[in-house]
Amino acid sequence: MAISTGGGGAETPMSDINTTPLVDVMLVLLIIFLIAVPVAIQTIEKLRIPVIEAVESKDKVENLLLTVSTTDASGKSAGEPGFQGANRGGECRIYINNVTPVTSEELRDQAFKRLDAIVKREGGPQALMTNPDLIPQVHIRGDVEAPWRCVAGAIYNVQISGYPTVGFITNPIDPNG
């Protein structure tokens, strides 16, 4: 690094980069990101899943739909009359295709049997690997009051059964309301 002392020679153009505008732009971007990131992050507490009529799912690739909820404060499950809504301290309830209530063991067994039947029907694992669209997925719809232990238990049981992909179903936020 050289310093120009300014004495006796022809003036040469300065070849140093002025970094002040670059630092100014970076500071402005930092401030924008500090403001925008908290607005973009949403927590699961803001999700509200409406009570819907129980209908058997008819996905074309035979995806497995699970609904995870809990009993209410009086111990009633979602299908029972007088159900007041899921309670964070309630017992976990898992429903296959929004209809069939199952225990953890039943979920594991039924999910395995279902996946095994699909794999055999399609010609084995190699046939499914050539056409990944035929590989069924698990879609979980979790109640906002269902504790994570219930959702994690459902994920564990279907992954133990062999399902490679687990996703979540949420409701979009209405921009008008």
C-alpha positions as CSV (number, residue, x, y, z in Angstrom):
1,M,0.0,0.0,0.0
2,A,1.5,3.3,-1.0
3,I,0.8,6.9,0.1
4,S,1.0,9.8,-2.3
5,T,3.0,12.6,-0.8
6,G,2.0,15.0,-3.5
7,G,5.5,16.4,-4.3
8,G,7.1,17.0,-7.7
9,G,5.7,14.7,-10.3
10,A,2.9,14.4,-12.8
11,E,-0.5,13.9,-11.3
12,T,-1.6,10.3,-11.6
13,P,-5.2,9.1,-11.3
14,M,-6.1,7.5,-8.0
15,S,-6.8,3.8,-8.2
16,D,-8.3,3.2,-4.8
17,I,-11.9,2.1,-4.4
18,N,-14.2,4.4,-2.4
19,T,-15.9,2.0,0.0
20,T,-18.2,4.5,1.8
21,P,-21.1,4.1,-0.6
22,L,-20.8,0.3,-0.4
23,V,-20.9,0.4,3.5
24,D,-24.0,2.8,3.3
25,V,-25.9,0.4,1.0
26,M,-25.0,-2.6,3.3
27,L,-26.2,-0.7,6.4
28,V,-29.5,0.1,4.7
29,L,-30.0,-3.5,3.6
30,L,-29.3,-4.7,7.2
31,I,-31.9,-2.3,8.6
32,I,-34.5,-3.5,6.0
33,F,-33.8,-7.2,6.8
34,L,-34.0,-6.5,10.6
35,I,-37.5,-5.0,10.1
36,A,-38.7,-7.5,7.4
37,V,-37.7,-10.8,9.0
38,P,-39.9,-10.7,12.2
39,V,-42.9,-9.8,10.0
40,A,-42.2,-12.8,7.7
41,I,-41.9,-15.3,10.5
42,Q,-45.2,-16.8,11.7
43,T,-45.6,-19.1,14.6
44,I,-47.7,-22.2,14.7
45,E,-49.8,-20.6,17.4
46,K,-51.5,-18.4,14.8
47,L,-52.9,-21.4,12.9
48,R,-56.5,-22.3,13.4
49,I,-57.9,-25.5,11.8
50,P,-61.7,-25.3,11.4
51,V,-64.0,-28.2,12.3
52,I,-64.9,-29.8,9.0
53,E,-67.2,-32.6,8.0
54,A,-65.4,-36.0,8.1
55,V,-65.0,-37.2,4.5
56,E,-62.8,-40.0,3.3
57,S,-59.8,-38.7,1.3
58,K,-59.6,-39.7,-2.4
59,D,-56.1,-38.6,-3.5
60,K,-54.9,-40.0,-6.8
61,V,-51.6,-41.2,-5.4
62,E,-53.3,-42.6,-2.3
63,N,-51.7,-40.2,0.2
64,L,-52.4,-41.0,3.8
65,L,-54.2,-38.1,5.6
66,L,-53.9,-38.0,9.4
67,T,-55.6,-35.6,11.7
68,V,-54.0,-35.1,15.1
69,S,-56.0,-33.7,18.0
70,T,-56.5,-34.2,21.7
71,T,-59.4,-34.8,24.0
72,D,-61.1,-31.8,25.5
73,A,-61.1,-30.8,29.2
74,S,-63.9,-33.3,30.0
75,G,-62.1,-36.2,28.1
76,K,-64.3,-36.2,25.0
77,S,-62.8,-36.8,21.5
78,A,-63.4,-34.8,18.4
79,G,-66.2,-37.1,17.0
80,E,-68.3,-37.1,20.2
81,P,-71.2,-34.8,20.8
82,G,-70.4,-31.9,23.2
83,F,-66.7,-31.8,22.2
84,Q,-65.4,-28.4,23.3
85,G,-62.1,-28.4,21.3
86,A,-58.7,-29.8,21.8
87,N,-56.9,-29.3,25.1
88,R,-53.1,-29.1,25.4
89,G,-53.2,-31.4,28.4
90,G,-55.6,-33.9,26.8
91,E,-54.9,-37.4,25.4
92,C,-53.6,-37.6,21.9
93,R,-56.1,-38.6,19.2
94,I,-55.1,-39.6,15.7
95,Y,-57.6,-40.1,12.9
96,I,-56.9,-41.7,9.5
97,N,-58.5,-39.9,6.6
98,N,-60.5,-37.7,9.2
99,V,-62.7,-40.7,10.0
100,T,-61.0,-43.7,11.6
101,P,-59.6,-43.1,15.2
102,V,-56.5,-45.2,15.8
103,T,-54.0,-45.8,18.5
104,S,-50.3,-45.5,17.9
105,E,-49.9,-49.2,17.4
106,E,-52.9,-49.4,15.0
107,L,-51.5,-46.4,13.1
108,R,-48.2,-48.1,12.6
109,D,-49.8,-51.4,11.5
110,Q,-52.4,-49.8,9.2
111,A,-49.9,-47.4,7.6
112,F,-47.5,-50.3,7.0
113,K,-50.2,-52.5,5.5
114,R,-51.4,-49.7,3.3
115,L,-47.9,-48.8,2.0
116,D,-47.1,-52.5,1.5
117,A,-50.2,-53.0,-0.6
118,I,-49.4,-50.0,-2.8
119,V,-45.7,-51.1,-3.2
120,K,-46.8,-54.7,-4.2
121,R,-49.5,-53.4,-6.6
122,E,-47.1,-51.1,-8.4
123,G,-44.5,-53.9,-8.9
124,G,-42.1,-53.5,-6.0
125,P,-39.8,-50.7,-4.7
126,Q,-37.8,-50.5,-7.9
127,A,-41.0,-49.8,-9.9
128,L,-41.9,-47.0,-7.5
129,M,-38.3,-45.6,-7.7
130,T,-38.7,-45.2,-11.5
131,N,-41.9,-43.2,-11.0
132,P,-41.7,-41.1,-7.8
133,D,-45.1,-39.6,-8.4
134,L,-46.6,-43.0,-7.3
135,I,-44.9,-43.0,-3.9
136,P,-47.6,-42.0,-1.4
137,Q,-47.0,-39.3,1.2
138,V,-48.4,-38.6,4.6
139,H,-50.3,-35.3,5.1
140,I,-50.8,-34.3,8.7
141,R,-53.5,-31.8,9.8
142,G,-52.7,-30.9,13.4
143,D,-55.1,-29.0,15.7
144,V,-53.7,-25.8,17.0
145,E,-54.1,-27.0,20.6
146,A,-52.5,-30.4,19.9
147,P,-49.2,-30.6,21.7
148,W,-46.1,-31.4,19.7
149,R,-45.7,-34.8,21.4
150,C,-48.9,-35.9,19.6
151,V,-47.8,-34.7,16.2
152,A,-44.2,-36.1,16.7
153,G,-45.7,-39.4,17.7
154,A,-47.7,-39.6,14.5
155,I,-44.7,-38.6,12.4
156,Y,-42.6,-41.3,14.1
157,N,-45.1,-44.0,13.6
158,V,-45.6,-43.4,9.9
159,Q,-41.9,-43.1,9.2
160,I,-41.3,-46.4,11.0
161,S,-44.0,-47.8,8.7
162,G,-41.9,-46.8,5.7
163,Y,-43.4,-43.6,4.4
164,P,-40.6,-41.4,3.1
165,T,-42.4,-38.1,3.0
166,V,-44.4,-36.4,5.7
167,G,-46.0,-33.0,5.2
168,F,-48.4,-30.7,7.0
169,I,-51.7,-29.3,5.9
170,T,-52.4,-25.7,7.0
171,N,-55.1,-23.2,6.2
172,P,-54.2,-20.1,4.2
173,I,-54.7,-16.8,5.9
174,D,-57.6,-14.9,4.5
175,P,-56.2,-11.5,3.3
176,N,-59.7,-9.9,3.7
177,G,-60.4,-11.0,7.3
